[in-house]
Amino acid sequence: MWNFIVWIALGLVAGALAKWIKPGDQGGGCLMTTVLGVVGAFVGGWLGSFIGIGTTGGFSFSSIITAVVGALVVLWIYDKVARK
């Protein structure tokens, strides 16, 4: 349960950082950015732990990086899908 709460908090931070890194008019506002950040944090955490560069438990530099990268990927995919 704790890991789930940590990844939601990381997702909030990751979503904000991803939006700051890749600004644009993706639509949806703050709520959509938060949701995409949380999804990205889960994706980034899962992929990071799968390839051995991140962890899915607790705050660490590598978990923040993987969460932000995951959020950027999800934000990019959402941007491409939403434009079509």
C-alpha positions as a Python dict, from the first residue, in 0.01 Angstrom:
ca = {
    (1, 'M'): (0, 0, 0),
    (2, 'W'): (282, 240, 87),
    (3, 'N'): (445, 192, -255),
    (4, 'F'): (117, 286, -423),
    (5, 'I'): (96, 611, -226),
    (6, 'V'): (462, 688, -297),
    (7, 'W'): (411, 641, -672),
    (8, 'I'): (105, 865, -668),
    (9, 'A'): (308, 1137, -495),
    (10, 'L'): (596, 1078, -736),
    (11, 'G'): (347, 1095, -1023),
    (12, 'L'): (228, 1436, -911),
    (13, 'V'): (586, 1563, -907),
    (14, 'A'): (674, 1381, -1229),
    (15, 'G'): (369, 1521, -1409),
    (16, 'A'): (458, 1874, -1308),
    (17, 'L'): (822, 1828, -1409),
    (18, 'A'): (726, 1665, -1740),
    (19, 'K'): (490, 1951, -1821),
    (20, 'W'): (765, 2198, -1731),
    (21, 'I'): (1017, 2014, -1953),
    (22, 'K'): (772, 1966, -2242),
    (23, 'P'): (529, 2257, -2235),
    (24, 'G'): (255, 2269, -2487),
    (25, 'D'): (-116, 2272, -2545),
    (26, 'Q'): (-204, 1911, -2472),
    (27, 'G'): (-537, 2008, -2323),
    (28, 'G'): (-695, 1873, -2011),
    (29, 'G'): (-528, 2120, -1779),
    (30, 'C'): (-384, 2042, -1441),
    (31, 'L'): (-600, 1735, -1377),
    (32, 'M'): (-496, 1564, -1701),
    (33, 'T'): (-130, 1648, -1638),
    (34, 'T'): (-159, 1494, -1291),
    (35, 'V'): (-322, 1178, -1425),
    (36, 'L'): (-61, 1148, -1700),
    (37, 'G'): (212, 1203, -1442),
    (38, 'V'): (81, 927, -1218),
    (39, 'V'): (47, 690, -1515),
    (40, 'G'): (395, 789, -1629),
    (41, 'A'): (536, 728, -1284),
    (42, 'F'): (391, 378, -1282),
    (43, 'V'): (517, 310, -1635),
    (44, 'G'): (860, 458, -1562),
    (45, 'G'): (887, 276, -1231),
    (46, 'W'): (787, -55, -1382),
    (47, 'L'): (1025, -21, -1676),
    (48, 'G'): (1301, 112, -1452),
    (49, 'S'): (1274, -179, -1211),
    (50, 'F'): (1249, -419, -1505),
    (51, 'I'): (1581, -305, -1652),
    (52, 'G'): (1744, -244, -1313),
    (53, 'I'): (1782, 134, -1298),
    (54, 'G'): (1498, 224, -1065),
    (55, 'T'): (1300, 96, -776),
    (56, 'T'): (929, 87, -711),
    (57, 'G'): (964, 158, -340),
    (58, 'G'): (1046, 493, -185),
    (59, 'F'): (1186, 820, -301),
    (60, 'S'): (1528, 812, -458),
    (61, 'F'): (1702, 1002, -733),
    (62, 'S'): (1666, 710, -975),
    (63, 'S'): (1296, 668, -899),
    (64, 'I'): (1233, 1038, -964),
    (65, 'I'): (1425, 1020, -1293),
    (66, 'T'): (1240, 708, -1408),
    (67, 'A'): (905, 861, -1308),
    (68, 'V'): (978, 1181, -1501),
    (69, 'V'): (1097, 989, -1806),
    (70, 'G'): (785, 771, -1789),
    (71, 'A'): (567, 1082, -1758),
    (72, 'L'): (741, 1241, -2057),
    (73, 'V'): (680, 928, -2264),
    (74, 'V'): (314, 911, -2164),
    (75, 'L'): (274, 1286, -2228),
    (76, 'W'): (433, 1248, -2572),
    (77, 'I'): (207, 953, -2660),
    (78, 'Y'): (-99, 1142, -2536),
    (79, 'D'): (3, 1443, -2743),
    (80, 'K'): (36, 1232, -3059),
    (81, 'V'): (-293, 1048, -3005),
    (82, 'A'): (-490, 1359, -2908),
    (83, 'R'): (-383, 1549, -3221),
    (84, 'K'): (-524, 1290, -3459),
}
